[in-house]
Amino acid sequence: NIPSLCDSPYLDSFGSCRICVVEIDGRRGTPSSCTTPADNGMVVSTTSDKLWRLRKGITELYVSEHPLDCLTCTANGDCELQDIAADVGLRELRYDNEPACESVPIDESNPFFTFDASKCIVCSRCIRACDETQVTHALSIDGRGFSSRIIAGADELFMDSDCVSCGACVNECPVGALEDRVERSAGIPDKWVRTTCAFCGVGCQFDAGIKGGKLVTMVPAADSPVNQGHACVKGRFASAYIHHADRLKFPMIRESIDDEFRQVSWDEVYSFIAQRWKQIKAESGPHAIGSITSSRSTNELNYLGSKLMRAVIGTNNIDNCARVCHSATVKGMMTVFGAGAGTNSLDDIDHTDLLLASGCNPMHGHPVTGSRIRRARMRGMKMIVVDPKATELAQMADIHVQLRPGTNVALYQGLAHIILRENMEADSQWLDARTENLEPFKAMVQDMTPEVCSEITTVPVETLEAAAIFYASVPSAMSVHGLGMTEHSHGSEGVMALSSLALLTGNVGRKGTGINPLRGQNNVQGSCDMGALPNVYTNYQSVSDPENRAAFSKVWGVDAPAKPGLTYPEMLRQVESGKVRSLYLIGSDIAHTDPDNLAVIKALKGLDLLIVQDIFMCETAKLAHVILPAASFLESDGTYTNGERRIQRVRKAIESPGQAKQDWIIVSELAEALGHPIISSNDVSDIWDELASLTPNFRGIDYASLESSQAVQWPKPTAEHPGTSIMHIGEFSRGLGNFAAPEYAEPNEQASEEYPFILIT
């Protein structure tokens, strides 16, 4: 073990601390090991009397400029300088102790961490983390020699600088200069639990530090292939909401929404729901009941929620918010490739020659991916950004295609026209062997000349020409897109056009290529994969297919309903007529999130029974007849699936407040109260193993295999299969890639005198 203060596995070698010096046979001096490349046959001495004296002397100099308050410092026991001082046997100083920057006040401007310059040893790890990992360049060194110190911005407070509070600097600090506020006040955790972040679809892994049953800190996992030890401000610092005093703690019911809630036991609340549902089902049939699950909850909850509706109630009225936002991507990619999921891994950003980013701003929406893009730009990756807005990402691009909102279909067909005109499409042998419907596609885009495309999109012809040639001329081009591309009337067609562009240039089925949607919430991919949709079972197996129905019916022990269910907007529209009388909302606050919230509130008020399962008294819960207190992600076991199809474990780290329970437990106990148990044990692993057995693409994934920090990317059809980091190698999911050429139509969203502005996602 070679000691060091400036070295980090996440950062480039720096060689500033001189603690890691070694001796090399045949060479003079004592070079730093971190900056000296190893050669074949090299003989290196890492310990000797000379090295011990050197390291002790250097450590003594560091300590002479450092406060000697170890016993009261919150980093006591977790300080690298303290550890090295102990290793070299430093017990007293030969020099006067004069802490540098002792007069500099502690910077407490940031709500998440503090900076005490007097404890800083100027190792530069924080600067390098900001430069190399986050790529914000918010920190630097001011002064020279003894007066050197770390500053934020132009010697300003952290909150006044460009700092984005990602915590990379805090993670790297070897002493107590940069400290997590909560950890500083609570102390060093006594337990660590690996789990997955519950914010966005990147799916970062964290080690949750727990002390006394409370969350102290979230440390990004070093061995996660997703975030590689990095995090954003939310993932690193924003999980304290789980301890908020307003958490729902007990089941509550009321006969009418005009009554006050009364606290009841779990047995009473289950009995109340069961009696009401049985009555509604007897009077109006099973299709009078529906459920909306959550893309923030686990895969296991979404599968069980689907099973509850289908196997117990007898209806396919199951939906979730992910369908509303992301179904356009699923439909578009399914049409072209035969699978509606991202084709590649986020890691491919590090290997592509060009990134085409459409309708997204990952710097804000997916910050860890945003940092990965910045790092790729630093190494020379080219970038085209398609966005009506001049976002931070657009400002970094080689080409910003600033199109009129909703004209994506015309844009990508226009680019395809130019690529075909310039004969820059993929090799004809590949196109003949791997694709179909190329000729109809050519005929469709033939009329989308640069001039016509420019007139529709308002993008200058010169920009269109440059973007098309730029995209088609590189060995590998990768595409990412967000809701800005799909959340309008022709979202699916836009994804088809983008996917066909990738097909045309052969940018599918290889490293550094593909179409990769940036999913919004943490389990958007998983909630849809689990069949929490009105027309499909797990992994998009149609409920209308008799073979699929027979397979699920056999395992469930009932005849699964054949008629596709209602989407959640359809359910709400049928409340007034009495066709839908009860809704069970799990982690879905539609009274707050739906754009037409007045209509939603009216519909919810018209229900005979509204059941809301959540962790807070949200706007929808205020309209409920029944409140079921749920567990947060740190109180739950199960799995999430991120945007790259990676299935990752969520592990229970703390107990829930009051009588709150995990989502899947509530659903399974409710099914039991209805007289139809839907899980064979009280182990969440049995839920996964059941759904995997019913799903060809998951069949090789047993719950035990998900313990690895690398997790598993589906498809994994057999236990021997390694999982799939790149889809469509050799063959597309549908056999041949399908060139889809939807005819351009003007978007329904048009500005008018009454509504002069268009809201852009």
N, C-alpha and C positions, 0 to 999 in steps of 0.2 A: 504494500500500500504506500504509494508515493504521496506525501502530503502536498496540498496546494490550497491557495486562497482565491486565486483568480480563475481557476479552471472550472468548466461546467460541461456536462455532456451535451447540453443544448447549444453551446456557443463555440465559435471558432477559437482556436488556440490564440493566446494573447501574450503569455510570458512576462507579465509585469510584476508578479508578487515575489518571484525568485525562490519560493519555498520548495519548488519541485526540482531543484538542481540535482544533477547526477554526475558521476564520473564515467568516462568512456575510455576504454583501453586504446592507447595510441593517439589520443587527442588531448590537447592542452585545455586547461580551464574546467569550469563546471557549468555546462550548458543547461538550460531549462529543458526538462524532459517533454513538456507539452508542445514545444516548438521545434523539436529535433526529430526529423524523420528516422524511423528505424531502418537499418540496412542489414542485409544478409551477412551473418557472421559477426555482427557487432556484439561486443562484450560490455555490458553496462553494470556499474555498481550503483545500487540505489541506497545503500547504507554503508557508512564508514565513519570513522572518528572525524575526519575532515568535514564530511557532509553534515554530521550531527552538529559540529561547532558552527558551521555556516548557517544552518537552519535555526539554530538557537539564537545566534546573533541577530538574524533578520527578524525573527519573531519578537525578540526583545525590543527592537526598534518600533515595530508595530504597536506593541503593548505600551511603550513609553508615551505614545501619542493617543492612547485610548483610555477612557474612564475606567477606573478600577472599582467598579460597583457591581461586580459579577453576581453577588448574592442577592442584590435587589433588582437586577436587570431581568426583564421578562424573557430574554433569550438565554438565560442561565440553563445549562444542560442541552441547549440546542444551538450552540455557537461554535463555528468552525475555528475561530481564533482561539477560543478557550481550549478546544480539543488539541490543537497543534501545540499550544503552550504546555499542555500536560504531557504530550508525547515527547517533547524535547527536554522535559524536566525543568522548565522555567519556574522557579520558586520566588525569586527576587530580582529587582531591576538594578542595573549598574548606572542607569541614567535617571535624571529627574523625570517624573511623570507630568507631562504638559499636554493634556488633551487638545488636539487641534480643533478649531472651530468651536471652542467652548462657549464663546459669546454669541454664537449664532442661535437664534431662537428655534425651538422645535416647530416644524411646519405641520400644523394640524388642519390645514385648509381642506384636505381631501376627506370625504366622509368615510372612506374605507380603510385608509392606512395613514400612518404618520411617518415623518422623516426627521430623525435626530442627527444633525450633521456632526455633532461631537463624537458619536459612536462610529462614524463612517471611516473605513480604512482605505478609501479611494482605490478599491480593487478594480473598478470599472465594470463589474458584472452587470450592474443595473443599466448602465449606458449601453452596453453591448446587447443586453436583452431587449431594450427598447429599439435599438438599431437593427439587430439581426433577426429577432423573433417577431416582435410586434410591428417593426418597421414604421414607427411614428417619429423617431428622432427628437424626442422631447427633452432628453437629458444630455448634459455635457460636463466637462471639467473646467472650472474657472480658477485662475491663479496658477502658481508654480511652486514646486518644492513643498516646504512645510505648510504653506498657505493654500495648497490645492484643496478644492472642495467640489462636490457634486452640486450642480444647479439645475433647476428646471427652467426651460425656456430661456429667456434673457434675464436670468437671475430673478425669477418671479416665484410666486407661490405655485404649488403643483396644480391647483385648480384654475390658475390663470394661464397656465401653459397649454401646450398641445397634448398633454397627457390624457389618455382615454381610460385610465383606471383599470387596465387589463390585469394588473397584478404581477406581470412578468418580472418587474424589478424587485418586488417584495419576495417573490419566489426565489430569486437569485441571491439576495443579500445574505452574506455568510455570517453576519453579526446581528446586532439588534438595531441597526440604523433605520431600516425600513421595516415597519411592523404592522401587521394586520390589527386593526383596532379591537375587534372582538377577541382575537387570540391573546392580545396584550392584556386585556382585562380579565379573561377567563383562565388563562394559563395554558400549559402544554396539554394537548389531548391525551386521554388515557386509553383510547380505542380508535382504530382506523378501519373504515369500511369502504371497499371499492364499489362505486355505483356509477350511474349514467346521468348526465345533466337533464333537467326537465324543461329547458327553455326551447331552443330552436332545433331544427332537424339535422344539424351537424353531428350531434351525438357524442359530445366530448365525455371522456371518462374522468372521474374525480375520485380521490381518496377523501372521504368525509371524516374530519377529525372530531371526535365526540369526547366530551368530558362531563361527567355527572348527568348523563342522559340528555345533554343539550349539544346542539351543533356549535362547534367552535370555529372551524375553518374548512374550506373546500380547497384542496390542493390538486391541481391538474396532474393526471397520471402520466408519468414519464414514459411508460411502455405502451401507451395507447397509440395505435396507428392512425387514429383519427385526429387527435389534438397534439400528440407528441410533447406533452408537458406544458402546453400553452392553454390559455383560457381568455374569455372576455369578461367584462365587468359584471355581467349578470351571473354567469356560471361561477365566477370566483367569489363574488361578494353578495349576491342578491337572494340567497336562499333563507335568510333569517325570517322571512314571512311565516315559515312553518311554526314559529314560536309566538306568533301574534296573538294577543289576548282575544281577538274577535273570531278565532277558530271555532267552528261548530263542534260541539263536544257530546251532545246527546240527541237521540231521536226525538222528533216532535211531530204532532199531528193537530189538525183542526178540521171540523166538519165543513166549514165554509171559509172562504178567503176573507170574509168580514170578521171572523172570530179571531181571538188571540191563540197563538200556539201554546200547547201544553206539552211538557216533557213526559215521555213515556219510556217503557222498557223496550228492548229489541223485540221480545216476544210479542208485545202488544202492537208494535208498529207493523211487524210482519203479518199478524192476524188481521189488522185493519186493511192493509193493502190486499191481502188474499180475498177477503170477503168482498171488497169493492170490485176487484177484477173479475171474480167469479160471477158477480151480479151483472156487470157490464157485458161479459162474454155471453151469458145466458140470454140477455135481452137483445144485444146488437151484434153478436158474433165476435170472433177473435180479431177481425180486422178493425174493430173499433178501438184497439189498443196499439200503441206504438212506442218505440224507444229511440232516443238519440244518445249515442255514446260519445266518448271523448278521444280526440287525437292527442290528448295530454296524458291519458291513462295508459296502462300496460297492454301488451298484446293479449295477455290472458284475460283481462277484463273485457276487451272488445270481442274476443271469441265467445266468452261465457254470456255476454249481453246478447249476442246474436243467437246463441243456443237457447237462451231463456225465451226469447220471442218466438223462435221457430219450433222448438221442441216442446215447450211448456204451454205457451199461449196459443200457438198454431197460426202465426202470421209472419210474413216477411217484412213487416213494417219496422225495419231497423235501418238507421242511417247515422252518419256522423258528419261533423263540420268539415272534415278533410275532403269529402266528396264535393262540397260546394266550391272549395278553393282550388282543388287539384285534379278534379275529374277531367278537365280539359287536357291536361298533360297526359293522363292515363289513356284517354281515348285517342289522342293524336299519335302517341308512341305505339299504342297497341295496333293501330291501323297500319303503320309503316313497318314496325319491327316484330309485332306479335307479343310484346311485353310492355307494360306501362310503367316500368321502373327505370331508374338511372342505369345507364349502360356500364359505367366505369366507376372507379374509386376517386375520392378526393386527392389521393396521392398522385394521381395522374397529372394533376396541375403542375407537379414538379418535373414532369417528363414531356409535356407538350411543347410544340414550337409556337403555337398560337392559341389564344383563348378568345372565343367569341361569346360575349356576355350580353344577354338580351333581357331587358325588363327587370333588372335586379340591381341591388346595391349592397353586395355582401359586406362592405365595410361597416354598414349599420345593421343589416338584417342577419348576417351570418359572420360575425367579426373574426372568428378563428379561420374560416375559409378566406375572408378578406385579407388577413395577414399572410396566408399562404400564397395568395395571388401577388401581393406586394413583393414577397421574397422571390417569386418566380420572375417578376418584372426586373428585379435587381440583377438576376442572372441572365437576362436578355430575352425572356419570353415576349413575343409580340402580342398585341391585344387590340381587338375591335369591340367597341361597346355600342349596342343598339338601345337607345333610350331617348324618349322625348325630353328628359330632364338632363341638365348638365350636372350630374352627380359627381361625387368624389372619385368614383371609379372611372367615369367618363373623362375626367380631367387627367387621368393617368394614361389614357389609351393612345395608341398610335393613330387610330381613326375613330372618331365619334360620329355615328350615324344617328342624327337627331331627327327621327321621323315623326310624322303626324300620328297622334295616338290612335291605335286600332288598325293601322295599315300594315301590320307585320306580314300578312299573306302576300301582298303586292311586293313588299321589300324583298323577301326571300325568293320569290319567283323572278323578280328582276335580277337578283344576283345570279340565280341559276341560268337565266338567259345569257348573261355576259360570259359566264364560265363555259357554256356550250358554244357560244360564238367564238371564243378564243381557243376552243379545243383543249380545255384544261380539266375536263372531267377525268374520272378514274379510268384505269386501263380497261379497254373494252372486254378483255377476257374475264376480268373480275366482274364487271357489270353483267355480262351474259350469264355467268355461272351463279351469281349470288342474288340477282334482282329480277323483278318483273315489272311490266307496265312502264318501261322507260319511254317508249315511243309516244304513248298518250301524254306522258309528262312533258316531253319535248314539244308536242303540239300545243299544250296548254300555255307553256311559258314563252312560246314563240312570239306572241303578241305583246308580252310584257317587256317591251324595249326599255332601255335606260330613260328615254324621254317620257314614255308613258308612266313608268315607275316613279320618276321624279315628280311628275304632275300629281300623282296620287299621294305620295309620301311626303312631298316638299323637300326631299333630300336632293341636293345638287347632283347632276349627272356625274360630275368629276368625282364626287365622294362615292357614288355607287360603283363606278368603274374601279376606283382604287381599292375599295373594300372587297369586291369580288375577286380581283386578281391577287390581292394580299392573302385572302383566305385559301384560295385554290393552289397557291404556289408553294406552300410549306409542306414538309413531309408529313406532319401530323397537326391536326387542328381539333381542339376540344371545345364543346359548347356547354355553357351553363345558362339557365334561364330561371326567372322568378315569376311572381304573380303579375308583375307589370305586363307580361306578355300574354297571360292567359285570362285575366279577370276582365274580359269584355265579351261582346257577343260572338266574336269569331276566334276565341281562344284555342279551341281544338284544331281549327284549320291552320292557325299560326304555327302550332307545334308540328302538324303534318308537314307544312312547308319547310320548316327548319330541319326536321328529320330527313326529309327528302334531299335537302341541300347536302347534309352529311353523307347520305347514301350516294349522291351524285359524285362526290369527291373521294369516296372510299374511306371516309373518316368515321368508321364504325368497326368494332371488333378488334381493335388494336390498342396497345398502350398509348396513352396520351391523346385519345380521340373520344368520340361518342357524344351522346346527348344526356345531359345530367341536370335534372331539375333540382333547384335548391328548395327543399321542403321547409314549410313555415314552422309549425309546432314540432315538438320533439318526437311524436310518434304518428305523424301524418302517414308515412309509408306503412307503418305497422297496422294502424287501425283499419286501413283499407285492405291490406294483405289478409287480415283476420276475418274478412267477410262481414264487417259491420256496415253493410250496404244492402239496399233493398232487392237487388237482382243477382247477387253472387254470394257463394260461400267463400271459404278460405282460398287465397291466391287466385281469385277471380274465376272460380268455377261456377258456371251459370246455374241458377236454381231451376231454370226451365229445362235443363238437360236431364232426362229420366235416369241416366246412369249415375250422374252426380247425386241426384236426389236419393237414389237407392243406396248409395254408399253411405251417405250421412244418416239416412233413416235407419240403416242397420246398426250403426254404432250408437245412435241416440235412442233406439228402441221405440221410435214413433214413426208415423208417416209424415215426413216433412212436407209443408205446403208447397204447391207448385206455382201458384200465381205470384209473380214479382210484387214486392211491396211498394209502399209509397215513399217518396223522398220526403225529407222533413218539411219543405215548403208545401208539398201536397198535403201532408198530414194537417198542417195548420189551416190550409184552405178548406179542409173538410170538417173542421170543428163546428162551424156555424150551422151546417146542415145536419149535424148530429152523427155523421158517419164515423168520426173519430171522437171518442169521449174521454180517453185517458192517455197521457204521455208520461214516460219514465225518462227523465233527463239525467244523465250521468256526466258530471263535469262539463256541462254544456250550458253556458249562460246566454241563451239566444235572445233574451229580452234586452240584453246589453249590446251584443255583437252584431245582430242582424241589422242591415241598413234600414229596413222598413220596420223599425221597432214598435211603432204605434200599432201596426197591424198585428205584429207578433203578440204584443201585450193583450190586445183585444181577444185574440184567439186563445191565449193561455187562460185568460179570465173565464172563458166560456167552457172550459173543460170540467167534467164531473170529478175527475181525479188527476191532479198534477203531482207527481213525485219528483223531487229534486235531490240528487245525491251529490254533495259538494263539500269543500273544506271551509267555505265562508258563506255567509248569508248574502249571496249575490242578488242581482236584480230579479232574476228568474225565481230564485228561492222565496223572495218576498211575495210571490203570487201562488205559492204551492199550498197543497193540502197536507203534504207529508215532506218532512226534512229528514234525510239520512246522512249523518255525519261521516265523512270519508277520511281516509288517511292520505297524507302527502306522499311525495315520491320517496322521501327519506324514511318513511314509515311502511314502505311497501316492498314486496318481493315480486319478481317477474322479469319481463324483458321489454325493451323498446327496439324498434327497427329504424335506423337512421336513413338519410336520403340516399346512401350508397348501398342499401339493402343489407346492412350489417346489423345482425341481431345481437344485442348486448344486454347483459344482466343488469337489473336494478335490484339492489339488496337493502333489506330493512336494517337501518342503523339505529333508530330510536323508537320509543313507544309513542303511540298516538295519544293526543290529549283526551281526557274524559273517557267516553265510551266509543269514540270513533273507531271505525274498522276499515280494513283494506277493501277496495272496490270489489275485487273478485269474491271475497268472503261474503260481502253483503248480498251479491247476486246469487251465490250458491245457497245461502241460507234462505233467501226469499223463495227460490225454486223449491226448496224443501218444504217451506210453509205452504206452498201451493200443491204439495203432494207429489212432486216430480223431481227428485234429486238429480242434479246434472253434473256432479263431480264425485268420483269414487272415493276420495279421501280428502283430508284437509291439507294436502301438499300441493303447492302451486305447480310443481313440476309435472304432476299428472295431467294438468290442463294442457300444458305445452305438448306433452307426449301424445295426447289424444289428437290434438289438431294437426300435429305433424304426421301422424299416421294416416290422416285423411287428405293430405296435401302432397302431391308428387314432388313439388319443388322443395318441400321441407322434410321429406321422409328420412333423409340421412342425418337430420339434426336432432339428437336427443338432448335433454335438458343438461345433462352432465357435461356435454361438449361445449356448452356456453360459458363455462367457468373461465376459460382462457381469456386473457386480456386482449388477444387478437380478435376474439369473437368469430362469428361465421357470417359469410355473405351468401345469401341464397341466389340461385338455385344450388341445392345440395341433395340430389335425389337418392344417394346411397350413403351408407356410413363410410365407405372407402373414398368417396368423392371429396376433394379438398375444399369445396366451396368455389364460388365464382366471383373473382374480382373484376373480370372483364366479360361482359355478355356478348353473345352473337359471334364468337370466334368459330369460323368454319361453317356455321349455319345459323340463320335467324330463328327465333322462337316460332315463327309462323312458317318456317321453311325458307322461302325467298323474301328478301326485302322488297317491300311494295312501294313503288313511287306513287305518292298520293298528290293529286293535283286539284285541290279544291279551287273552284272559280272564285276570284276576288269579288267581294261584296262590301259595300260601304258599312262601317260599323254603325250599330244602332245608337251608340252614344254620340250624339251630335250637339254641339253648342247651339243655343238659340237666344233670342232676345230675352226670354224669361230666365233661361239658365245659361249665361254667357261663358261659364267655365266648365272644363271637364276635369273631374277628379281622377288623378293617376295614382295607381298603386306603386 
